[in-house]
């Protein structure tokens, strides 16, 4: 039981949170709204952590493209060639 007799978010509430967090595109909007409007400190902290995680991932992706541009160019060419070879009926 939570402190002072207050109940935290229910299991169903957390399931809805995780489902919305798993939808690409919706997740960032959902996290921002949760960080602003969540009544529970656990939900607010989860949203802030999710936002930070997504920002860190975007920064790492941009850094990878900046540090290894030739590798990504070669990879894209290989994928284009592989797409031409495969015949989709």
N, C-alpha and C positions, 0 to 999 in steps of 0.2 A: 504494500500500500504506500502511496506517496505521502510526503510530509504534510502535516496539518490537515489530513483528511481529504485533500484535493486529489481528484482522479486525473491521470494523464490521458493522452490520446489512446483510444481503443485499438484493438487489433485490426478491426475493419478500417478504421481511420488510417492506420499505418499502411495497410494494403493499398488503399486508394492513393496514398502518397507515393508509394513505390511504383505503382502502375503509371501514374502521371510523370514520374521522374524518368521512366524508361522510354517514353515516347520522344523521339528526336524532334527538335524544334519546339515542342511544348515544354520540355523540361526546363529550359532556361527561364522562360516566362513564368512558369509555375514556381521555380525556386525564388525568383525575385519577389513575386507576390507573397510567397510564404515567409520570406525574410522580413517583409514589411508588415504583413497583417496577421501572422500566426499568433494565437493566444498562448500557446504552450511554448515554454522556453526550449524544450527538447526539439520541437518542430522548427523553431527559429534557428537554433544552432545547426540542425541538420541542413537547412536551406543555405545558411552561410557557408558551411563546409562544402556543399555541393557546388555553389557558385565558385568558390576558390579552386576546387578541383577542376572544373571546366575551364577556368581562366588559365590555370597552370598547363593543362593539356593543349590549349590553343597556342600558348607561348612556346611550348616544346615543339609543336608541329611547325610553326613558323621558323623556329630556330633550325630545325632539321632541314627545311627547304632552303634556308639561307646558307647553311654549312655544306650541304651535300647536293647542290643543284644538278650536277652531272649524273649522279646516281639516280635521281628521280626522273631526269630526262631519258636515260637509258631504260629505266623501268617502264615508262609510258610507251616508249617505242616497242619494247618487247610485248607489252600487252596489246598494242595495236596490231602487231604482226600475228600474235596468237589468235586474235579475233578474226583476222582474215582467213586463217587456215581452217578454223572450225566452221563446218557447214551446219547451219541450224535449219532443220526441215520446216 
